[in-house]
Amino acid sequence: MREKSFDSINVVPFIDIMLVLLTIVLATATFIKTGVIPVKLPEVSHAEAFRETPAVDVTKDGVYLFDGKEINAEELKSMLSTMSNETVITVRADKESHIQPFALLMSILNEKGFEKINLQTEIEN
């Protein structure tokens, strides 16, 4: 059996593979880039009319207030346990507060089964 001479290489499969890899890299780079977009909350340009509901406030110092009364996380859990999880809860967090108290509040609400949560914001000037 005689061997054929190797005069050229077929680069079409190589180009196909490179185009697929390029597509994957560009799609991944797009997802990574969107994670660094700065977000300024809680100001909004338009807001829906606000209904009176039980409110949980998070102050700048991370203190919880339930309908104006200062409480800790354990007291908040017990107060929420007495309420129906169909109740709409309003969350008002100071925009200069740390994220940890807000995240803990959302975790408590999730743990107690509350799905109807309003985040009260201010309308931009």
N, C-alpha and C positions, 0 to 999 in steps of 0.2 A: 504494500500500500504506500502510495506516494503522498507526501505532505504538500499542502498548498502553501504558496508563498504568502507571507503576511505583509501586504503592501499598504493597507489602510485600515483604519478602525471606524466602526460604525458608531457615531456619537449621538444618534437620535435617542436611544434609550437613556443615555447619560443626561441629555437635555431635559427629557421628560421627568426624570428623578429630581433634577435640580429645580425645575419649576414647581414641583409638588413641595419640596423643602422650602422654597422661597415663599410659597403661599402660607405654609404653616408658620414660618417666622413672622411674616407680616401680620397674620391674624393674632398671634400671641403678643406681638409688640403693641397692637392696638389695645388689647385688654390690660396690659401692664400700664400703658400710658393713662388710661381712664382712671386708675387708682390714685393718681396724684393731683387731680383737679381740686383746687381749694373750694370749700363750701362754706358760705356764711349763713348760718342759721341763728336765730329763728325768724328773721325778717322776711316777709313775703310781699308781693305786689298786690295780691288779691286773696281774700279769704272768704270762706262761706260764713253765713250768719251763725253766730254762736248761741247755743242753747245752754241753759243753766243745768249743770250736772255736778255730781260730787267732784271736787278738785283736789289734786295732790300737787303741792308746790315743792320745788327744789330750789333752795336759796343759793346765793353765790358761795356760801360757806359749806354747802352740802347738807343743810338741815332740811328735814321733811316737815311740811305743814299739811294737815288734812283738814280741809274746810277752815283754814285759818288757825288751827290749833297745832302747836309743835308736838311732834311725836317721833319716836325712833323707828327703826326698821321692823322690830318685833311687834310693836304696837300697831304699826301699819298692816302687817300680815294678819293680825287678829281682827282688826277692823274690816279688812277686805273679806275675811272668811265669813263674816256675818251678812255680807251683801250677795245678791244674786250676780252670777258672772255674766248675765245679760245686761247689767247696768252699764251705761256709758260713763267712763271715767275720763276726766280732763286732766291732762298733765301740763303744768306750767313750770318750765325750768329756766332759771336765769341763764342768759346767754354767756355769762362769764363764769358759770359754775364748771367744776371739773366733770368729766364724763362718767367717772366711777359711780357717784350717787345716782345719776340718771340711769345708767346701765343696771344698777341694783334694783331700782324702782321698776324698770321694765321687766326684769327677771321675776320679781315678786308678782307683778300683774300677770305675767305668763304662767307662772306656777299656780296661781289661783284660778286660771282659766278665763281671764278677762280678754275678750277679743275686740271689743268696741272701745277704742281709746282715741281721744282727741288730743292733739298736741297744739296747744294754744300758742300763737305767734303774734307778732306785731306787723302792721302794714308799713312798708318803707315809705319814707317821706319823699 
